[in-house]
Amino acid sequence: MDLQEFRQLLGDALSEGGSQPLLRLTDEEIAILDPDSLIECVAPTPHLEKLSAQEREWAYATALRSLVSRQAVEIDNIEELDALVRSAESSTSENATTEQPARGQVDVDMRITPEVSLALTLRRTAGRALAVEQQTSRGAAHAFVYIHAEDLYLVERITSGGLHMFTLANHADDVAELVQLFVDPFDVADKDGRTQKLTPGQLDEDNLGGPLSEAINNAMVVGQLVLLSDAPGPLLTTYATDEKVWTVLVEKPDAPTGIEARPVGSSTLRRMILRLISPTDA
Protein backbone atom coordinates (compact mmCIF):
# COMPACT_ATOMS: atom_id res chain seq x y z
CA MET A 1 0.00 0.00 0.00
CA ASP A 2 1.45 3.36 -1.02
CA LEU A 3 1.19 6.54 1.06
CA GLN A 4 -1.79 7.94 -0.85
CA GLU A 5 -3.78 4.74 -0.41
CA PHE A 6 -2.86 4.70 3.28
CA ARG A 7 -4.11 8.28 3.69
CA GLN A 8 -7.36 7.46 1.89
CA LEU A 9 -7.98 4.39 4.03
CA LEU A 10 -7.31 6.29 7.23
CA GLY A 11 -9.45 9.23 6.15
CA ASP A 12 -12.36 6.89 5.43
CA ALA A 13 -12.00 5.29 8.87
CA LEU A 14 -11.94 8.70 10.60
CA SER A 15 -15.06 9.82 8.76
CA GLU A 16 -17.04 7.28 10.77
CA GLY A 17 -15.69 8.11 14.22
CA GLY A 18 -14.57 11.73 13.78
CA SER A 19 -11.57 13.46 15.35
CA GLN A 20 -10.19 11.69 18.38
CA PRO A 21 -7.25 11.71 20.80
CA LEU A 22 -4.66 9.14 19.75
CA LEU A 23 -2.00 8.81 22.47
CA ARG A 24 0.47 10.63 24.70
CA LEU A 25 4.23 10.16 24.70
CA THR A 26 7.10 11.82 26.55
CA ASP A 27 10.32 13.10 25.01
CA GLU A 28 12.15 10.01 26.28
CA GLU A 29 9.56 7.63 24.86
CA ILE A 30 9.73 9.24 21.43
CA ALA A 31 13.53 8.99 21.57
CA ILE A 32 13.18 5.26 22.22
CA LEU A 33 10.52 4.65 19.57
CA ASP A 34 12.00 6.84 16.81
CA PRO A 35 15.53 8.00 17.71
CA ASP A 36 16.22 9.45 14.25
CA SER A 37 13.32 11.88 14.72
CA LEU A 38 15.38 13.80 17.30
CA ILE A 39 17.47 15.02 14.38
CA GLU A 40 15.17 14.70 11.38
CA CYS A 41 11.89 16.11 12.79
CA VAL A 42 11.23 19.74 13.65
CA ALA A 43 9.23 19.01 16.81
CA PRO A 44 11.30 19.91 19.90
CA THR A 45 12.08 17.69 22.90
CA PRO A 46 12.32 20.33 25.67
CA HIS A 47 12.83 17.92 28.58
CA LEU A 48 15.65 15.98 26.92
CA GLU A 49 17.46 19.19 26.07
CA LYS A 50 17.91 19.85 29.80
CA LEU A 51 19.50 16.48 30.57
CA SER A 52 23.15 15.44 30.52
CA ALA A 53 24.26 12.49 28.38
CA GLN A 54 24.25 10.16 31.39
CA GLU A 55 20.85 11.36 32.58
CA ARG A 56 19.46 10.72 29.11
CA GLU A 57 20.62 7.11 29.15
CA TRP A 58 18.87 6.51 32.46
CA ALA A 59 15.75 8.33 31.24
CA TYR A 60 15.66 6.16 28.10
CA ALA A 61 15.81 2.95 30.13
CA THR A 62 13.03 4.12 32.42
CA ALA A 63 10.94 5.30 29.45
CA LEU A 64 11.24 1.91 27.81
CA ARG A 65 9.93 0.19 30.93
CA SER A 66 7.05 2.70 31.00
CA LEU A 67 6.17 1.88 27.38
CA VAL A 68 6.11 -1.81 28.23
CA SER A 69 3.96 -1.32 31.32
CA ARG A 70 1.43 0.69 29.25
CA GLN A 71 1.49 -2.02 26.56
CA ALA A 72 2.58 0.49 23.96
CA VAL A 73 5.42 -1.87 23.02
CA GLU A 74 6.25 -5.53 23.52
CA ILE A 75 9.75 -6.63 24.54
CA ASP A 76 10.90 -10.20 25.16
CA ASN A 77 14.02 -9.43 27.22
CA ILE A 78 12.49 -7.02 29.74
CA GLU A 79 14.40 -8.75 32.57
CA GLU A 80 17.73 -7.67 31.03
CA LEU A 81 16.42 -4.14 30.77
CA ASP A 82 15.42 -4.14 34.44
CA ALA A 83 18.90 -5.35 35.40
CA LEU A 84 20.49 -2.53 33.39
CA VAL A 85 18.29 0.10 35.04
CA ARG A 86 19.09 -1.21 38.52
CA SER A 87 22.78 -1.14 37.67
CA ALA A 88 22.52 2.46 36.45
CA GLU A 89 20.61 3.53 39.55
CA SER A 90 23.12 1.89 41.88
CA SER A 91 25.96 3.78 40.22
CA THR A 92 24.27 7.17 40.63
CA SER A 93 25.93 8.01 43.93
CA GLU A 94 29.44 7.00 42.90
CA ASN A 95 29.22 8.94 39.63
CA ALA A 96 27.46 11.96 41.10
CA THR A 97 30.37 14.33 40.49
CA THR A 98 31.48 12.97 37.10
CA GLU A 99 30.00 12.91 33.63
CA GLN A 100 30.19 9.24 32.66
CA PRO A 101 28.08 7.15 30.26
CA ALA A 102 25.66 4.60 31.65
CA ARG A 103 27.13 1.14 32.19
CA GLY A 104 26.33 -1.62 29.73
CA GLN A 105 23.91 -2.02 26.86
CA VAL A 106 20.92 -4.19 26.07
CA ASP A 107 19.84 -5.02 22.53
CA VAL A 108 16.06 -4.69 22.47
CA ASP A 109 13.71 -6.50 20.08
CA MET A 110 10.76 -4.10 20.18
CA ARG A 111 7.33 -4.38 18.59
CA ILE A 112 5.09 -1.30 18.77
CA THR A 113 1.31 -1.04 18.74
CA PRO A 114 -0.62 0.22 15.67
CA GLU A 115 -1.52 3.49 17.45
CA VAL A 116 2.13 4.32 18.11
CA SER A 117 3.15 3.30 14.59
CA LEU A 118 0.39 5.47 13.14
CA ALA A 119 1.45 8.59 15.06
CA LEU A 120 5.13 8.17 14.18
CA THR A 121 4.34 7.55 10.52
CA LEU A 122 2.02 10.53 10.12
CA ARG A 123 4.43 12.96 11.78
CA ARG A 124 7.15 11.92 9.31
CA THR A 125 5.25 11.77 6.01
CA ALA A 126 3.27 15.02 5.85
CA GLY A 127 3.88 17.16 2.79
CA ARG A 128 3.14 20.32 4.80
CA ALA A 129 2.93 21.21 8.46
CA LEU A 130 1.83 24.17 10.53
CA ALA A 131 4.26 24.94 13.36
CA VAL A 132 2.81 26.83 16.32
CA GLU A 133 4.72 28.29 19.26
CA GLN A 134 3.01 29.65 22.37
CA GLN A 135 4.99 31.99 24.61
CA THR A 136 3.71 32.86 28.09
CA SER A 137 5.29 33.86 31.39
CA ARG A 138 5.58 30.14 32.16
CA GLY A 139 7.71 29.45 29.10
CA ALA A 140 7.18 28.02 25.63
CA ALA A 141 4.86 25.31 24.39
CA HIS A 142 4.51 24.03 20.83
CA ALA A 143 2.01 22.45 18.48
CA PHE A 144 2.37 20.95 15.02
CA VAL A 145 -0.38 20.22 12.52
CA TYR A 146 0.75 17.58 10.02
CA ILE A 147 -1.38 18.13 6.92
CA HIS A 148 -2.06 15.03 4.82
CA ALA A 149 -5.46 15.62 3.17
CA GLU A 150 -8.65 17.61 3.67
CA ASP A 151 -9.92 14.80 5.89
CA LEU A 152 -6.68 13.71 7.55
CA TYR A 153 -4.55 15.70 10.00
CA LEU A 154 -2.30 14.75 12.89
CA VAL A 155 -2.04 17.36 15.66
CA GLU A 156 0.90 17.14 18.06
CA ARG A 157 0.84 19.41 21.12
CA ILE A 158 4.04 19.63 23.18
CA THR A 159 4.15 21.00 26.70
CA SER A 160 7.17 22.82 28.12
CA GLY A 161 7.83 19.68 30.18
CA GLY A 162 8.14 17.46 27.11
CA LEU A 163 4.75 15.73 26.96
CA HIS A 164 3.57 15.09 23.38
CA MET A 165 -0.20 14.76 22.94
CA PHE A 166 -1.35 13.40 19.57
CA THR A 167 -4.81 13.88 18.08
CA LEU A 168 -6.18 12.49 14.81
CA ALA A 169 -8.51 14.91 13.05
CA ASN A 170 -10.63 14.47 9.96
CA HIS A 171 -11.90 18.02 9.63
CA ALA A 172 -10.08 21.33 9.32
CA ASP A 173 -12.54 23.00 11.71
CA ASP A 174 -11.54 20.62 14.50
CA VAL A 175 -7.86 21.39 13.89
CA ALA A 176 -8.48 25.15 13.78
CA GLU A 177 -10.29 24.94 17.12
CA LEU A 178 -7.31 23.21 18.75
CA VAL A 179 -4.88 25.77 17.33
CA GLN A 180 -7.09 28.70 18.32
CA LEU A 181 -7.24 27.45 21.91
CA PHE A 182 -3.46 27.33 21.82
CA VAL A 183 -2.96 30.98 20.78
CA ASP A 184 -6.06 32.40 22.51
CA PRO A 185 -6.49 30.15 25.57
CA PHE A 186 -8.58 32.73 27.47
CA ASP A 187 -10.98 33.34 24.54
CA VAL A 188 -10.47 37.10 24.49
CA ALA A 189 -10.64 37.60 20.70
CA ASP A 190 -13.45 40.16 20.63
CA LYS A 191 -14.14 41.96 17.37
CA ASP A 192 -12.41 42.94 14.16
CA GLY A 193 -10.66 46.28 13.92
CA ARG A 194 -9.04 48.41 11.26
CA THR A 195 -6.23 46.86 9.26
CA GLN A 196 -2.86 48.55 9.56
CA LYS A 197 -0.32 48.15 6.73
CA LEU A 198 3.27 47.75 7.90
CA THR A 199 6.74 47.52 6.40
CA PRO A 200 9.48 45.14 7.61
CA GLY A 201 11.33 48.14 8.99
CA GLN A 202 8.40 49.15 11.16
CA LEU A 203 8.26 45.68 12.71
CA ASP A 204 11.88 46.05 13.77
CA GLU A 205 11.39 49.45 15.38
CA ASP A 206 11.25 49.64 19.16
CA ASN A 207 8.92 52.64 19.03
CA LEU A 208 6.18 51.21 16.83
CA GLY A 209 3.60 53.13 18.81
CA GLY A 210 -0.17 53.01 18.82
CA PRO A 211 -2.57 50.22 19.81
CA LEU A 212 -0.40 47.51 18.22
CA SER A 213 2.57 48.50 20.35
CA GLU A 214 0.34 48.50 23.41
CA ALA A 215 -0.89 45.00 22.56
CA ILE A 216 2.67 43.73 22.06
CA ASN A 217 3.83 45.19 25.38
CA ASN A 218 0.84 43.83 27.31
CA ALA A 219 0.43 40.44 25.65
CA MET A 220 -0.17 37.56 28.05
CA VAL A 221 0.14 34.97 25.26
CA VAL A 222 2.23 35.41 22.11
CA GLY A 223 1.69 32.94 19.29
CA GLN A 224 3.82 32.25 16.23
CA LEU A 225 2.26 30.24 13.39
CA VAL A 226 4.33 29.39 10.34
CA LEU A 227 3.53 27.10 7.45
CA LEU A 228 6.34 24.63 6.73
CA SER A 229 6.38 23.52 3.10
CA ASP A 230 8.59 23.37 0.01
CA ALA A 231 7.60 26.96 -0.80
CA PRO A 232 7.94 29.43 2.10
CA GLY A 233 4.55 29.97 3.67
CA PRO A 234 3.02 32.91 5.52
CA LEU A 235 3.85 33.78 9.12
CA LEU A 236 1.10 34.74 11.55
CA THR A 237 1.93 36.27 14.94
CA THR A 238 -0.76 36.71 17.57
CA TYR A 239 -0.75 38.91 20.68
CA ALA A 240 -3.43 38.03 23.24
CA THR A 241 -3.90 40.57 26.03
CA ASP A 242 -6.51 40.34 28.78
CA GLU A 243 -9.02 42.09 26.49
CA LYS A 244 -8.31 41.37 22.82
CA VAL A 245 -6.17 39.60 20.23
CA TRP A 246 -4.03 41.37 17.65
CA THR A 247 -2.60 39.57 14.63
CA VAL A 248 0.36 40.43 12.42
CA LEU A 249 0.32 38.53 9.12
CA VAL A 250 3.43 38.36 6.91
CA GLU A 251 2.45 36.92 3.54
CA LYS A 252 5.95 36.04 2.36
CA PRO A 253 9.36 36.08 4.11
CA ASP A 254 11.50 39.14 3.30
CA ALA A 255 8.77 40.69 1.13
CA PRO A 256 8.76 44.53 1.14
CA THR A 257 4.94 44.59 1.37
CA GLY A 258 2.11 42.32 2.43
CA ILE A 259 2.36 42.83 6.20
CA GLU A 260 -0.96 43.50 7.90
CA ALA A 261 -1.79 44.06 11.57
CA ARG A 262 -5.23 44.30 13.16
CA PRO A 263 -7.31 43.29 16.16
CA VAL A 264 -9.50 40.30 15.33
CA GLY A 265 -12.63 38.63 16.56
CA SER A 266 -12.93 34.91 17.15
CA SER A 267 -14.43 34.12 13.73
CA THR A 268 -11.73 36.02 11.84
CA LEU A 269 -8.97 34.36 13.86
CA ARG A 270 -10.51 30.97 13.03
CA ARG A 271 -10.58 31.81 9.32
CA MET A 272 -6.93 32.87 9.36
CA ILE A 273 -5.94 29.56 10.93
CA LEU A 274 -8.09 27.62 8.45
CA ARG A 275 -6.32 29.35 5.61
CA LEU A 276 -2.94 28.26 6.96
CA ILE A 277 -3.91 24.60 7.24
CA SER A 278 -5.65 24.36 3.89
CA PRO A 279 -4.34 21.14 2.28
CA THR A 280 -4.80 22.40 -1.27
CA ASP A 281 -1.17 21.78 -2.23
CA ALA A 282 -0.56 18.85 0.12
C-alpha positions as CSV (number, residue, x, y, z in Angstrom):
1,M,0.0,0.0,0.0
2,D,1.4,3.4,-1.0
3,L,1.2,6.5,1.1
4,Q,-1.8,7.9,-0.9
5,E,-3.8,4.7,-0.4
6,F,-2.9,4.7,3.3
7,R,-4.1,8.3,3.7
8,Q,-7.4,7.5,1.9
9,L,-8.0,4.4,4.0
10,L,-7.3,6.3,7.2
11,G,-9.4,9.2,6.2
12,D,-12.4,6.9,5.4
13,A,-12.0,5.3,8.9
14,L,-11.9,8.7,10.6
15,S,-15.1,9.8,8.8
16,E,-17.0,7.3,10.8
17,G,-15.7,8.1,14.2
18,G,-14.6,11.7,13.8
19,S,-11.6,13.5,15.3
20,Q,-10.2,11.7,18.4
21,P,-7.2,11.7,20.8
22,L,-4.7,9.1,19.8
23,L,-2.0,8.8,22.5
24,R,0.5,10.6,24.7
25,L,4.2,10.2,24.7
26,T,7.1,11.8,26.5
27,D,10.3,13.1,25.0
28,E,12.1,10.0,26.3
29,E,9.6,7.6,24.9
30,I,9.7,9.2,21.4
31,A,13.5,9.0,21.6
32,I,13.2,5.3,22.2
33,L,10.5,4.7,19.6
34,D,12.0,6.8,16.8
35,P,15.5,8.0,17.7
36,D,16.2,9.5,14.3
37,S,13.3,11.9,14.7
38,L,15.4,13.8,17.3
39,I,17.5,15.0,14.4
40,E,15.2,14.7,11.4
41,C,11.9,16.1,12.8
42,V,11.2,19.7,13.7
43,A,9.2,19.0,16.8
44,P,11.3,19.9,19.9
45,T,12.1,17.7,22.9
46,P,12.3,20.3,25.7
47,H,12.8,17.9,28.6
48,L,15.6,16.0,26.9
49,E,17.5,19.2,26.1
50,K,17.9,19.9,29.8
51,L,19.5,16.5,30.6
52,S,23.2,15.4,30.5
53,A,24.3,12.5,28.4
54,Q,24.2,10.2,31.4
55,E,20.9,11.4,32.6
56,R,19.5,10.7,29.1
57,E,20.6,7.1,29.2
58,W,18.9,6.5,32.5
59,A,15.8,8.3,31.2
60,Y,15.7,6.2,28.1
61,A,15.8,2.9,30.1
62,T,13.0,4.1,32.4
63,A,10.9,5.3,29.5
64,L,11.2,1.9,27.8
65,R,9.9,0.2,30.9
66,S,7.1,2.7,31.0
67,L,6.2,1.9,27.4
68,V,6.1,-1.8,28.2
69,S,4.0,-1.3,31.3
70,R,1.4,0.7,29.3
71,Q,1.5,-2.0,26.6
72,A,2.6,0.5,24.0
73,V,5.4,-1.9,23.0
74,E,6.2,-5.5,23.5
75,I,9.8,-6.6,24.5
76,D,10.9,-10.2,25.2
77,N,14.0,-9.4,27.2
78,I,12.5,-7.0,29.7
79,E,14.4,-8.8,32.6
80,E,17.7,-7.7,31.0
81,L,16.4,-4.1,30.8
82,D,15.4,-4.1,34.4
83,A,18.9,-5.4,35.4
84,L,20.5,-2.5,33.4
85,V,18.3,0.1,35.0
86,R,19.1,-1.2,38.5
87,S,22.8,-1.1,37.7
88,A,22.5,2.5,36.5
89,E,20.6,3.5,39.5
90,S,23.1,1.9,41.9
91,S,26.0,3.8,40.2
92,T,24.3,7.2,40.6
93,S,25.9,8.0,43.9
94,E,29.4,7.0,42.9
95,N,29.2,8.9,39.6
96,A,27.5,12.0,41.1
97,T,30.4,14.3,40.5
98,T,31.5,13.0,37.1
99,E,30.0,12.9,33.6
100,Q,30.2,9.2,32.7
101,P,28.1,7.2,30.3
102,A,25.7,4.6,31.6
103,R,27.1,1.1,32.2
104,G,26.3,-1.6,29.7
105,Q,23.9,-2.0,26.9
106,V,20.9,-4.2,26.1
107,D,19.8,-5.0,22.5
108,V,16.1,-4.7,22.5
109,D,13.7,-6.5,20.1
110,M,10.8,-4.1,20.2
111,R,7.3,-4.4,18.6
112,I,5.1,-1.3,18.8
113,T,1.3,-1.0,18.7
114,P,-0.6,0.2,15.7
115,E,-1.5,3.5,17.4
116,V,2.1,4.3,18.1
117,S,3.1,3.3,14.6
118,L,0.4,5.5,13.1
119,A,1.5,8.6,15.1
120,L,5.1,8.2,14.2
121,T,4.3,7.6,10.5
122,L,2.0,10.5,10.1
123,R,4.4,13.0,11.8
124,R,7.2,11.9,9.3
125,T,5.2,11.8,6.0
126,A,3.3,15.0,5.8
127,G,3.9,17.2,2.8
128,R,3.1,20.3,4.8
129,A,2.9,21.2,8.5
130,L,1.8,24.2,10.5
131,A,4.3,24.9,13.4
132,V,2.8,26.8,16.3
133,E,4.7,28.3,19.3
134,Q,3.0,29.6,22.4
135,Q,5.0,32.0,24.6
136,T,3.7,32.9,28.1
137,S,5.3,33.9,31.4
138,R,5.6,30.1,32.2
139,G,7.7,29.4,29.1
140,A,7.2,28.0,25.6
141,A,4.9,25.3,24.4
142,H,4.5,24.0,20.8
143,A,2.0,22.5,18.5
144,F,2.4,21.0,15.0
145,V,-0.4,20.2,12.5
146,Y,0.7,17.6,10.0
147,I,-1.4,18.1,6.9
148,H,-2.1,15.0,4.8
149,A,-5.5,15.6,3.2
150,E,-8.7,17.6,3.7
151,D,-9.9,14.8,5.9
152,L,-6.7,13.7,7.6
153,Y,-4.5,15.7,10.0
154,L,-2.3,14.7,12.9
155,V,-2.0,17.4,15.7
156,E,0.9,17.1,18.1
157,R,0.8,19.4,21.1
158,I,4.0,19.6,23.2
159,T,4.2,21.0,26.7
160,S,7.2,22.8,28.1
161,G,7.8,19.7,30.2
162,G,8.1,17.5,27.1
163,L,4.8,15.7,27.0
164,H,3.6,15.1,23.4
165,M,-0.2,14.8,22.9
166,F,-1.3,13.4,19.6
167,T,-4.8,13.9,18.1
168,L,-6.2,12.5,14.8
169,A,-8.5,14.9,13.0
170,N,-10.6,14.5,10.0
171,H,-11.9,18.0,9.6
172,A,-10.1,21.3,9.3
173,D,-12.5,23.0,11.7
174,D,-11.5,20.6,14.5
175,V,-7.9,21.4,13.9
176,A,-8.5,25.2,13.8
177,E,-10.3,24.9,17.1
178,L,-7.3,23.2,18.8
179,V,-4.9,25.8,17.3
180,Q,-7.1,28.7,18.3
181,L,-7.2,27.4,21.9
182,F,-3.5,27.3,21.8
183,V,-3.0,31.0,20.8
184,D,-6.1,32.4,22.5
185,P,-6.5,30.1,25.6
186,F,-8.6,32.7,27.5
187,D,-11.0,33.3,24.5
188,V,-10.5,37.1,24.5
189,A,-10.6,37.6,20.7
190,D,-13.5,40.2,20.6
191,K,-14.1,42.0,17.4
192,D,-12.4,42.9,14.2
193,G,-10.7,46.3,13.9
194,R,-9.0,48.4,11.3
195,T,-6.2,46.9,9.3
196,Q,-2.9,48.6,9.6
197,K,-0.3,48.1,6.7
198,L,3.3,47.8,7.9
199,T,6.7,47.5,6.4
200,P,9.5,45.1,7.6
201,G,11.3,48.1,9.0
202,Q,8.4,49.2,11.2
203,L,8.3,45.7,12.7
204,D,11.9,46.1,13.8
205,E,11.4,49.4,15.4
206,D,11.3,49.6,19.2
207,N,8.9,52.6,19.0
208,L,6.2,51.2,16.8
209,G,3.6,53.1,18.8
210,G,-0.2,53.0,18.8
211,P,-2.6,50.2,19.8
212,L,-0.4,47.5,18.2
213,S,2.6,48.5,20.4
214,E,0.3,48.5,23.4
215,A,-0.9,45.0,22.6
216,I,2.7,43.7,22.1
217,N,3.8,45.2,25.4
218,N,0.8,43.8,27.3
219,A,0.4,40.4,25.6
220,M,-0.2,37.6,28.0
221,V,0.1,35.0,25.3
222,V,2.2,35.4,22.1
223,G,1.7,32.9,19.3
224,Q,3.8,32.2,16.2
225,L,2.3,30.2,13.4
226,V,4.3,29.4,10.3
227,L,3.5,27.1,7.4
228,L,6.3,24.6,6.7
229,S,6.4,23.5,3.1
230,D,8.6,23.4,0.0
231,A,7.6,27.0,-0.8
232,P,7.9,29.4,2.1
233,G,4.5,30.0,3.7
234,P,3.0,32.9,5.5
235,L,3.8,33.8,9.1
236,L,1.1,34.7,11.6
237,T,1.9,36.3,14.9
238,T,-0.8,36.7,17.6
239,Y,-0.7,38.9,20.7
240,A,-3.4,38.0,23.2
241,T,-3.9,40.6,26.0
242,D,-6.5,40.3,28.8
243,E,-9.0,42.1,26.5
244,K,-8.3,41.4,22.8
245,V,-6.2,39.6,20.2
246,W,-4.0,41.4,17.7
247,T,-2.6,39.6,14.6
248,V,0.4,40.4,12.4
249,L,0.3,38.5,9.1
250,V,3.4,38.4,6.9
251,E,2.4,36.9,3.5
252,K,6.0,36.0,2.4
253,P,9.4,36.1,4.1
254,D,11.5,39.1,3.3
255,A,8.8,40.7,1.1
256,P,8.8,44.5,1.1
257,T,4.9,44.6,1.4
258,G,2.1,42.3,2.4
259,I,2.4,42.8,6.2
260,E,-1.0,43.5,7.9
261,A,-1.8,44.1,11.6
262,R,-5.2,44.3,13.2
263,P,-7.3,43.3,16.2
264,V,-9.5,40.3,15.3
265,G,-12.6,38.6,16.6
266,S,-12.9,34.9,17.2
267,S,-14.4,34.1,13.7
268,T,-11.7,36.0,11.8
269,L,-9.0,34.4,13.9
270,R,-10.5,31.0,13.0
271,R,-10.6,31.8,9.3
272,M,-6.9,32.9,9.4
273,I,-5.9,29.6,10.9
274,L,-8.1,27.6,8.5
275,R,-6.3,29.4,5.6
276,L,-2.9,28.3,7.0
277,I,-3.9,24.6,7.2
278,S,-5.6,24.4,3.9
279,P,-4.3,21.1,2.3
280,T,-4.8,22.4,-1.3
281,D,-1.2,21.8,-2.2
282,A,-0.6,18.8,0.1
